[in-house]
Amino acid sequence: MSNLLVFLLLCMLLCLIIPQEDIVLLRHFGLVVSGIAFLYSIHLLGSNTTYGFFNLLWFDISAGDGLRMSFGVDAVSSFFILLTNFLLMLCFLSSFSSIKSQFKAFVFVLLLIDFFLVGLFSSLDLFLFYVCFESILIPMFVLIGIWGSRQRRIHAAIQFFFYTLLGSFFMLAAVSLIYAHTGTTNILLLNMCSLSPERQLLVWVCFFMAFSIKIPMFPFHIWLPEAHVEAPTVGSVILAGVLLKMGGYGFLRFVVPLLPIGNYFFTPFVFAISTLAVLYTSLTAIRQIDLKKIIAYASVSHMNFVVLGIFNYSTVGILGSIFLMLSHGIVSSGLFFCVGVLYDRYHTRLLRYFGGIAYFMPIFAVCFFILILSNFSFPGTSNFVGEVLVLGGFIFQNMFCTFFVLISIVFSVIYSVWLYNRLFFGSVNTHALLRFSDLSEREFWVLAPCVVLTIVLGICPNIVLHKLEWASLTFSFFRY
């Protein structure tokens, strides 16, 4: 793990000495670096032959006060690191034509995001996790503010920054309370400690505020659709594919194992607002006319589905929530890449300007169709596996909430089918027919991995589930 962090750090320094005018070199540099990081992530996952953390590294920040930088990965972190580097590799490939200015700064910002995300998912220390959690705000703020597609991008970047910064203040308070009580912030040591019931409730609320804003959960989801609409395609992919998973990962890594009394006390509250969020965002997506907003609200719905799986504490539910996070990262990223393909051609994302695309972009229509099937959890796609596992664990916890969650799935079918029908059928825009062609070779190789993985994980989910079984069993052990 330290090798990957050092490699990314050296590549960021090397990026600084590449001439800004040499766009071709910068493009290939970013693609090669992300490709190497992706291959190393595969090696890291394949070398995991244990049931706990491996590839451990630690060193003291200050002797005698219990603060140390600790790194290590297990099956869950390895999959999230793999997902991060996979999506960033596709982001570099897709940015060849979409990013028109300051490409050197763009490459540096993406590498910086990759560095912080790898550090976050491999951190075994609460304080270090907080540092990475907070530091990602800066490059994402720059990414949205500089390379956003519309004039409201500054407003969206500021809204994203302050919403997430507010959550980070609560997380800092939680870390401080834990350190004051236990004298350490190391995860492995904290698992052997216990907090008083009153302190657990306070720490739980602080962690919940931080992670619920990042997921985001209702009513903290307002920043996400605005950020997606104003962000470039690459920004939307990173937001939906990886950054939203930081909240779910935080719940799994810290809240579930460390705060059993807080979990027991607040679980009904989490079930209520998550069910409300799944239902509300599915209904809201139906009335949207911007392509990115439809996918953004669908992302909020899926991530609240993840929360329901985490907080039912069953092995099946937690396994489904982890699988659904990985699947959602692939499917939603593929849909945002598809929106980017349309925006590069039409320079608009409003549904009223589209129609009949299937007649002159058949390959693109097939790719979008497979991804939209997975978006509403059609059998044989990856999202279906995750949602079935979540419902399999959740149905025994709360039948009343399960009923409304199932209704929301019907609404997701409605807005997904309506979106596809409106885009690809109906009256043909003859002007577009004469000017625009199907997917280019580069666009095809951006979308193809997402489409293939969506099908493969839907048909053969044990490729992932086999490695996650022990991790989900470990998390479900910490119930009350």
C-alpha positions as CSV (number, residue, x, y, z in Angstrom):
1,M,0.0,0.0,0.0
2,S,2.8,2.4,0.8
3,N,4.2,1.7,-2.7
4,L,1.1,3.0,-4.3
5,L,1.0,6.1,-2.2
6,V,4.6,6.9,-2.8
7,F,4.1,6.2,-6.5
8,L,1.2,8.7,-6.8
9,L,3.2,11.3,-4.8
10,L,6.2,11.0,-7.1
11,C,3.9,11.2,-10.2
12,M,2.3,14.4,-8.9
13,L,5.8,15.9,-8.5
14,L,6.7,14.7,-12.0
15,C,3.6,16.2,-13.4
16,L,4.7,19.7,-12.2
17,I,7.8,19.6,-14.5
18,I,6.0,18.6,-17.7
19,P,5.5,21.7,-19.9
20,Q,1.9,22.9,-19.9
21,E,1.9,23.3,-23.7
22,D,2.6,19.6,-24.2
23,I,-1.0,18.4,-24.0
24,V,-0.3,15.1,-25.7
25,L,2.4,14.1,-23.2
26,L,0.1,15.2,-20.3
27,R,-2.8,13.1,-21.6
28,H,-0.6,10.0,-22.0
29,F,1.1,10.6,-18.7
30,G,-2.2,10.7,-16.8
31,L,-3.5,7.6,-18.6
32,V,-0.3,5.6,-18.0
33,V,-0.1,6.6,-14.3
34,S,-3.8,5.7,-13.6
35,G,-3.3,2.4,-15.6
36,I,-0.3,1.4,-13.4
37,A,-2.2,2.3,-10.3
38,F,-5.2,0.2,-11.5
39,L,-2.9,-2.8,-12.2
40,Y,-1.3,-2.4,-8.8
41,S,-4.8,-2.4,-7.2
42,I,-5.6,-5.7,-8.9
43,H,-2.4,-7.1,-7.5
44,L,-3.2,-5.8,-4.1
45,L,-6.7,-7.4,-4.2
46,G,-5.2,-10.7,-5.5
47,S,-2.6,-10.8,-2.8
48,N,-5.2,-10.7,0.0
49,T,-5.0,-14.2,1.4
50,T,-6.0,-13.3,5.0
51,Y,-9.2,-12.6,6.7
52,G,-8.1,-9.4,8.3
53,F,-5.9,-6.4,7.5
54,F,-2.7,-6.9,5.6
55,N,0.1,-4.9,4.0
56,L,0.3,-3.0,7.3
57,L,2.5,0.1,7.8
58,W,2.7,2.5,10.7
59,F,4.9,5.1,12.2
60,D,4.4,7.5,15.1
61,I,3.5,11.2,14.5
62,S,4.4,12.2,18.0
63,A,6.0,9.8,20.5
64,G,4.1,9.0,23.6
65,D,0.7,10.6,22.8
66,G,-0.9,7.6,20.9
67,L,-1.0,9.4,17.5
68,R,0.5,7.3,14.6
69,M,-0.1,7.0,10.9
70,S,-1.3,3.5,10.3
71,F,-2.1,2.0,6.9
72,G,-3.5,-1.3,5.9
73,V,-6.2,-2.9,3.7
74,D,-8.7,-5.7,3.9
75,A,-11.0,-7.1,1.3
76,V,-13.4,-4.1,1.6
77,S,-10.7,-1.4,1.3
78,S,-9.0,-3.3,-1.6
79,F,-12.2,-3.3,-3.6
80,F,-12.8,0.4,-3.0
81,I,-9.2,1.2,-4.0
82,L,-9.6,-0.9,-7.1
83,L,-12.8,1.0,-8.0
84,T,-11.1,4.3,-7.4
85,N,-8.3,3.6,-9.8
86,F,-10.5,1.9,-12.4
87,L,-12.8,5.0,-12.6
88,L,-9.9,7.5,-12.6
89,M,-8.3,5.6,-15.5
90,L,-11.5,5.9,-17.5
91,C,-11.7,9.6,-16.4
92,F,-8.3,10.3,-18.0
93,L,-9.3,8.5,-21.1
94,S,-12.6,10.4,-21.4
95,S,-11.0,13.8,-20.8
96,F,-9.0,13.8,-24.0
97,S,-11.6,15.8,-25.8
98,S,-13.8,17.2,-23.1
99,I,-11.2,19.2,-21.2
100,K,-10.1,22.2,-23.3
101,S,-8.0,24.3,-20.9
102,Q,-5.4,24.0,-18.2
103,F,-4.9,20.3,-18.8
104,K,-1.7,20.2,-16.7
105,A,-3.6,21.4,-13.6
106,F,-6.4,19.0,-14.4
107,V,-4.0,16.0,-14.4
108,F,-2.5,17.2,-11.1
109,V,-5.9,17.6,-9.5
110,L,-7.0,14.1,-10.5
111,L,-3.8,12.5,-9.2
112,L,-4.2,14.4,-6.0
113,I,-7.8,13.1,-5.6
114,D,-6.5,9.6,-6.3
115,F,-3.8,10.0,-3.6
116,F,-6.2,11.2,-0.9
117,L,-8.8,8.5,-1.8
118,V,-6.2,5.7,-1.6
119,G,-5.0,7.1,1.7
120,L,-8.6,7.3,3.0
121,F,-9.5,3.7,2.2
122,S,-6.2,2.3,3.5
123,S,-6.2,4.4,6.7
124,L,-6.3,2.5,10.0
125,D,-6.3,5.6,12.1
126,L,-9.3,7.8,12.8
127,F,-7.3,11.1,12.7
128,L,-5.6,10.1,9.4
129,F,-9.0,9.2,8.0
130,Y,-10.3,12.6,9.0
131,V,-7.3,14.3,7.3
132,C,-7.9,12.5,4.0
133,F,-11.7,12.9,4.3
134,E,-11.2,16.7,4.7
135,S,-8.4,17.1,2.1
136,I,-10.5,15.7,-0.8
137,L,-12.7,18.8,-0.5
138,I,-9.9,21.1,-2.0
139,P,-9.2,19.3,-5.3
140,M,-13.0,18.6,-5.8
141,F,-13.8,22.2,-5.2
142,V,-11.2,23.2,-7.8
143,L,-12.4,20.5,-10.3
144,I,-16.0,21.8,-10.2
145,G,-15.1,25.5,-10.0
146,I,-12.6,25.6,-12.9
147,W,-13.8,22.9,-15.3
148,G,-17.5,23.1,-14.6
149,S,-19.8,23.3,-17.7
150,R,-22.0,26.3,-16.7
151,Q,-21.9,29.7,-15.1
152,R,-23.4,28.5,-11.8
153,R,-20.4,26.2,-11.3
154,I,-18.9,28.5,-8.6
155,H,-22.1,28.5,-6.7
156,A,-22.3,24.6,-6.9
157,A,-18.6,24.3,-5.8
158,I,-19.1,26.6,-2.8
159,Q,-22.3,24.7,-1.8
160,F,-20.5,21.4,-2.1
161,F,-17.5,22.7,-0.1
162,F,-19.5,24.2,2.8
163,Y,-22.0,21.3,3.1
164,T,-19.1,18.8,3.4
165,L,-17.1,21.1,5.5
166,L,-19.9,21.2,8.0
167,G,-20.0,17.5,8.2
168,S,-16.2,17.4,8.7
169,F,-16.5,19.7,11.8
170,F,-18.8,17.1,13.4
171,M,-16.3,14.3,12.5
172,L,-13.5,16.2,14.1
173,A,-15.6,16.5,17.3
174,A,-16.2,12.8,17.2
175,V,-12.5,12.0,16.7
176,S,-11.5,14.4,19.6
177,L,-14.1,12.8,22.0
178,I,-12.8,9.3,21.2
179,Y,-9.2,10.3,21.6
180,A,-9.9,12.1,24.9
181,H,-11.6,9.0,26.3
182,T,-9.4,6.2,25.0
183,G,-6.0,7.9,24.3
184,T,-5.7,6.4,20.8
185,T,-7.3,6.8,17.4
186,N,-6.0,3.5,16.0
187,I,-8.9,1.4,14.7
188,L,-7.4,-1.9,15.8
189,L,-7.0,-0.7,19.3
190,L,-10.3,1.0,19.4
191,N,-12.1,-2.3,18.6
192,M,-10.8,-3.5,22.0
193,C,-12.1,-0.3,23.9
194,S,-15.5,0.7,25.0
195,L,-17.1,4.1,25.4
196,S,-19.8,5.0,28.0
197,P,-23.4,4.9,26.7
198,E,-23.8,8.7,26.9
199,R,-20.5,9.3,25.0
200,Q,-21.5,6.7,22.4
201,L,-24.7,8.5,21.6
202,L,-22.9,11.8,21.3
203,V,-20.1,10.3,19.1
204,W,-22.7,8.5,17.0
205,V,-24.6,11.7,16.2
206,C,-21.3,13.5,15.2
207,F,-20.3,10.6,12.9
208,F,-23.8,10.4,11.5
209,M,-23.8,14.1,10.6
210,A,-20.4,13.7,8.8
211,F,-21.2,10.6,6.8
212,S,-24.9,11.3,6.1
213,I,-23.9,14.6,4.4
214,K,-21.3,12.8,2.3
215,I,-23.7,9.9,1.2
216,P,-25.9,12.1,1.1
217,M,-29.0,11.2,3.2
218,F,-32.2,13.1,3.4
219,P,-32.4,16.1,4.1
220,F,-28.7,16.8,3.4
221,H,-28.9,15.7,-0.3
222,I,-29.5,19.2,-1.7
223,W,-25.9,19.8,-2.7
224,L,-25.5,16.7,-4.8
225,P,-27.8,17.4,-7.8
226,E,-26.5,20.9,-8.1
227,A,-22.9,19.7,-8.0
228,H,-23.5,17.1,-10.6
229,V,-25.2,19.5,-13.0
230,E,-22.4,22.0,-12.8
231,A,-19.4,19.6,-12.6
232,P,-17.7,18.3,-15.7
233,T,-18.3,14.7,-16.7
234,V,-15.1,13.6,-14.9
235,G,-16.3,15.5,-11.7
236,S,-19.7,13.7,-11.8
237,V,-18.0,10.3,-12.2
238,I,-15.7,10.9,-9.3
239,L,-18.6,12.2,-7.1
240,A,-21.0,9.4,-7.8
241,G,-18.5,6.6,-8.3
242,V,-16.2,7.1,-5.3
243,L,-16.9,10.1,-3.1
244,L,-20.4,9.1,-2.1
245,K,-18.9,5.8,-1.0
246,M,-16.8,7.5,1.6
247,G,-19.9,7.9,3.8
248,G,-21.0,4.3,3.5
249,Y,-17.4,3.1,4.1
250,G,-17.2,5.4,7.2
251,F,-20.4,3.8,8.6
252,L,-19.0,0.3,8.1
253,R,-15.5,1.0,9.4
254,F,-16.2,3.2,12.4
255,V,-19.9,3.5,13.4
256,V,-21.0,-0.2,13.2
257,P,-18.0,-1.7,15.1
258,L,-17.3,1.1,17.6
259,L,-20.7,2.3,18.8
260,P,-23.1,-0.6,19.4
261,I,-25.3,1.2,21.9
262,G,-25.6,4.2,19.6
263,N,-26.5,1.8,16.8
264,Y,-29.2,0.2,18.8
265,F,-30.7,3.5,19.9
266,F,-30.7,5.2,16.5
267,T,-31.4,2.4,14.1
268,P,-35.2,3.1,13.9
269,F,-34.4,6.7,13.1
270,V,-32.0,5.6,10.3
271,F,-34.6,3.2,8.9
272,A,-37.2,6.0,8.8
273,I,-35.2,8.7,7.1
274,S,-33.5,6.2,4.7
275,T,-36.9,4.8,3.6
276,L,-38.2,8.4,3.2
277,A,-35.1,9.3,1.1
278,V,-35.4,6.3,-1.2
279,L,-39.1,7.0,-1.8
280,Y,-38.7,10.8,-2.1
281,T,-35.7,10.8,-4.5
282,S,-37.4,8.2,-6.7
283,L,-40.4,10.4,-7.0
284,T,-38.3,13.6,-7.5
285,A,-36.3,11.9,-10.3
286,I,-39.5,11.4,-12.4
287,R,-40.1,15.2,-12.7
288,Q,-36.6,16.2,-13.7
289,I,-35.7,17.4,-17.2
290,D,-31.9,17.5,-16.8
291,L,-30.2,14.2,-17.6
292,K,-27.6,14.7,-14.8
293,K,-30.2,15.5,-12.2
294,I,-32.1,12.3,-13.0
295,I,-29.0,10.2,-12.5
296,A,-28.1,12.3,-9.4
297,Y,-31.4,11.6,-7.7
298,A,-31.1,8.0,-8.6
299,S,-27.7,7.9,-6.9
300,V,-29.2,9.4,-3.7
301,S,-31.8,6.6,-3.8
302,H,-29.3,3.9,-4.2
303,M,-27.0,5.2,-1.5
304,N,-29.8,5.3,1.0
305,F,-30.5,1.7,0.0
306,V,-26.9,1.1,1.0
307,V,-27.6,2.6,4.4
308,L,-30.6,0.3,5.0
309,G,-28.3,-2.6,4.3
310,I,-25.6,-1.4,6.7
311,F,-27.9,-0.8,9.6
312,N,-29.8,-4.0,9.5
313,Y,-26.5,-5.6,10.8
314,S,-27.2,-9.0,9.1
315,T,-24.4,-10.7,7.1
316,V,-26.6,-10.7,4.0
317,G,-27.6,-7.0,4.4
318,I,-24.0,-5.8,4.9
319,L,-22.7,-8.0,2.1
320,G,-25.4,-6.5,-0.2
321,S,-24.6,-2.9,0.8
322,I,-20.9,-3.3,0.0
323,F,-21.7,-5.0,-3.3
324,L,-24.3,-2.3,-4.1
325,M,-21.7,0.5,-3.5
326,L,-19.3,-1.2,-5.9
327,S,-22.0,-1.8,-8.5
328,H,-23.4,1.7,-8.2
329,G,-19.9,3.1,-8.7
330,I,-19.7,1.3,-12.0
331,V,-23.3,1.9,-13.2
332,S,-23.7,5.5,-12.3
333,S,-20.3,6.3,-13.6
334,G,-21.2,4.7,-16.9
335,L,-24.4,6.7,-17.1
336,F,-22.6,10.0,-16.5
337,F,-20.1,9.0,-19.2
338,C,-23.1,8.5,-21.5
339,V,-24.4,12.0,-20.6
340,G,-20.9,13.4,-21.3
341,V,-21.1,11.8,-24.8
342,L,-24.4,13.5,-25.5
343,Y,-23.2,16.8,-24.1
344,D,-20.0,16.8,-26.2
345,R,-22.3,16.6,-29.3
346,Y,-25.3,18.7,-28.4
347,H,-24.0,21.0,-25.7
348,T,-27.2,20.5,-23.7
349,R,-28.5,18.0,-21.2
350,L,-32.2,19.0,-21.3
351,L,-34.5,16.2,-22.4
352,R,-36.7,18.4,-24.6
353,Y,-33.9,18.7,-27.1
354,F,-33.3,15.0,-27.6
355,G,-35.2,12.3,-29.5
356,G,-34.6,9.4,-31.9
357,I,-31.0,8.9,-30.9
358,A,-31.2,5.1,-31.4
359,Y,-31.6,5.6,-35.2
360,F,-28.2,7.1,-35.7
361,M,-26.3,6.0,-32.5
362,P,-27.2,2.3,-32.2
363,I,-24.0,1.2,-30.3
364,F,-24.5,4.1,-27.8
365,A,-28.2,3.1,-27.4
366,V,-27.2,-0.5,-26.5
367,C,-24.6,0.7,-23.9
368,F,-27.1,3.1,-22.4
369,F,-29.8,0.5,-22.3
370,I,-27.8,-2.0,-20.4
371,L,-26.7,0.6,-17.8
372,I,-30.3,1.9,-17.4
373,L,-31.5,-1.7,-16.9
374,S,-29.0,-2.0,-14.0
375,N,-30.1,1.4,-12.7
376,F,-33.5,0.1,-11.9
377,S,-32.1,-3.3,-10.8
378,F,-33.2,-5.5,-13.7
379,P,-32.4,-9.2,-13.0
380,G,-29.1,-10.2,-14.5
381,T,-27.4,-6.8,-13.8
382,S,-25.1,-6.0,-10.9
383,N,-27.4,-3.6,-9.0
384,F,-30.1,-6.3,-8.9
385,V,-27.7,-8.6,-6.8
386,G,-26.9,-5.8,-4.3
387,E,-30.5,-4.7,-3.8
388,V,-31.8,-8.3,-3.4
389,L,-29.2,-9.0,-0.8
390,V,-30.1,-5.7,1.1
391,L,-33.8,-6.5,1.0
392,G,-33.1,-10.1,2.0
393,G,-31.6,-8.8,5.3
394,F,-33.8,-5.8,5.7
395,I,-37.2,-7.6,5.3
396,F,-36.8,-9.4,8.7
397,Q,-35.9,-6.1,10.4
398,N,-38.8,-3.9,9.3
399,M,-41.6,-5.1,7.1
400,F,-43.3,-1.7,7.1
401,C,-40.3,0.1,5.7
402,T,-39.6,-2.7,3.2
403,F,-43.1,-2.1,1.7
404,F,-42.3,1.5,0.9
405,V,-38.8,0.6,-0.4
406,L,-40.4,-1.8,-2.8
407,I,-42.8,0.9,-4.0
408,S,-39.8,3.1,-4.7
409,I,-38.3,0.5,-7.0
410,V,-41.5,0.7,-9.1
411,F,-40.9,4.5,-9.4
412,S,-37.3,3.9,-10.4
413,V,-38.5,1.7,-13.2
414,I,-40.9,4.5,-14.3
415,Y,-38.3,7.3,-14.5
416,S,-35.7,5.0,-16.1
417,V,-38.0,3.7,-18.9
418,W,-39.4,7.2,-19.5
419,L,-35.8,8.6,-19.7
420,Y,-34.7,5.9,-22.2
421,N,-37.8,6.2,-24.3
422,R,-37.6,10.0,-24.5
423,L,-33.9,10.0,-25.4
424,F,-33.7,7.2,-28.0
425,F,-37.2,7.0,-29.6
426,G,-39.8,9.4,-30.9
427,S,-39.2,12.1,-33.5
428,V,-35.7,12.3,-35.0
429,N,-33.7,15.5,-35.0
430,T,-32.7,15.6,-38.6
431,H,-30.0,18.2,-38.0
432,A,-28.3,15.9,-35.5
433,L,-28.6,12.9,-37.9
434,L,-26.5,14.8,-40.5
435,R,-23.9,16.0,-38.0
436,F,-23.3,13.5,-35.3
437,S,-22.1,9.9,-35.6
438,D,-22.1,6.9,-33.2
439,L,-19.5,6.4,-30.4
440,S,-15.9,7.0,-31.4
441,E,-13.3,4.4,-30.6
442,R,-12.1,6.3,-27.5
443,E,-15.7,6.7,-26.2
444,F,-16.4,3.0,-26.8
445,W,-13.4,2.0,-24.7
446,V,-14.6,4.3,-21.9
447,L,-18.1,2.8,-21.8
448,A,-17.4,-0.8,-22.7
449,P,-15.7,-1.7,-19.3
450,C,-18.7,-0.3,-17.4
451,V,-21.2,-2.2,-19.5
452,V,-19.2,-5.5,-19.4
453,L,-18.7,-5.3,-15.6
454,T,-22.4,-4.6,-15.1
455,I,-23.3,-7.8,-16.9
456,V,-20.5,-9.9,-15.5
457,L,-21.2,-8.9,-11.9
458,G,-24.9,-9.5,-12.4
459,I,-24.4,-13.0,-13.8
460,C,-21.4,-14.0,-11.7
461,P,-21.5,-12.0,-8.5
462,N,-19.5,-14.5,-6.5
463,I,-16.4,-13.0,-8.1
464,V,-16.8,-10.2,-5.6
465,L,-19.0,-11.8,-2.9
466,H,-16.6,-14.6,-2.2
467,K,-13.9,-12.2,-1.1
468,L,-16.4,-10.0,0.9
469,E,-18.1,-12.8,2.8
470,W,-15.7,-12.7,5.8
471,A,-15.7,-8.9,6.0
472,S,-19.5,-8.8,6.1
473,L,-19.6,-11.5,8.7
474,T,-17.1,-9.5,10.8
475,F,-19.2,-6.3,10.5
476,S,-22.4,-8.1,11.3
477,F,-20.8,-9.5,14.5
478,F,-21.0,-6.0,16.0
479,R,-24.7,-5.8,16.4
480,Y,-25.8,-4.3,19.7
